[in-house]
């Protein structure tokens, strides 16, 4: 559905490229998240795909048709791409129906029919005559989505779609929106800095850092097999321990562990997710022992900070009444990722 090949752009007077040699393939109907820190190039990538920026190298193809390259340039309105901006960009002087009508080119009767269809899709039937200031944040977002869907785009781009919503409303709106897009089969790219949005909903995730693509793949793969320390830490809490690579064994501060047979690079660190650490009340059990430094109760789980000789780990598990601060415990790691 979407192919991005060797895409690069540097803004005037910038000290470094906004994007460097980005390559992505997105299948029809996929929901792909673009994540990374502020300024990493997420929004720039969406703007390039939408046609709001010109790439300096590389190409963009939609449905096997090149829409941007060194020799081809298709105007934004001809790309069949819908985009929802972070601030929704609704026209304050236009009501809901008029906002959705913007961009439609059919006869008025056909426009009215399409407006009614998309407002029903987003659950805003009856709101046609209201103005943006008369709507809640969630309703304004739905209007922006309806406006983007009205021209029947083949590709939908969402820039931080939930950043203006409070935490309680965000999950509900996110689930409703992505369920709708999945039902419609619309290929969607969305930019976010919230890893909960990506891990819970995306089919695939692209992680950017300083304009470079760090890793692209399924959420579970990136979470449990990160390509580097940046991806590991960005996607959630991670215990990073240094190791000495000795061919078939990795020697770490908590003990020696086997080097996976499919790892063909020199391992410098291992990444251990908190939920992959087992804690034993008997310090003689497991691969190492340490002291409980801190216990943090979160309701459905507890976080235990454990310190040993030259190391500190955070483990996540259900509350164990016998494990308290200053207790000596045994630990066992049941899964880890190797990092270069």
Secondary structure, 3 states (H helix, E strand, C coil): CEEEEEEEECCCCCCCCCEEEEEEEECCCCEEEEECCCCCCHHHHHHHHHCCCCCCEEEEEECCEEEECCCCECCHHHCCEEEECCCCCCCCCCEHHHHHHCCCCCCHHHHHHHHHHHHHHCCCCCCCCCEHHHCCHHHHHHHHHHHHHHCCCCEEEEECCCCCCCHHHHHHHHHHHHHHHHHHCCEEEEEECCHHHHHHHCCEEEEEECCEEEEEECHHHHHHCCCCHHHHHHCCCCEEEEEEEECCEEEECCEEEECCCCCCCCCCEEEECHHHEEEECCCCCCCEEEEEEEEEECCCCEEEEEEECCEEEEEEECCCCCCCCCCEEEEEECCCEEEC
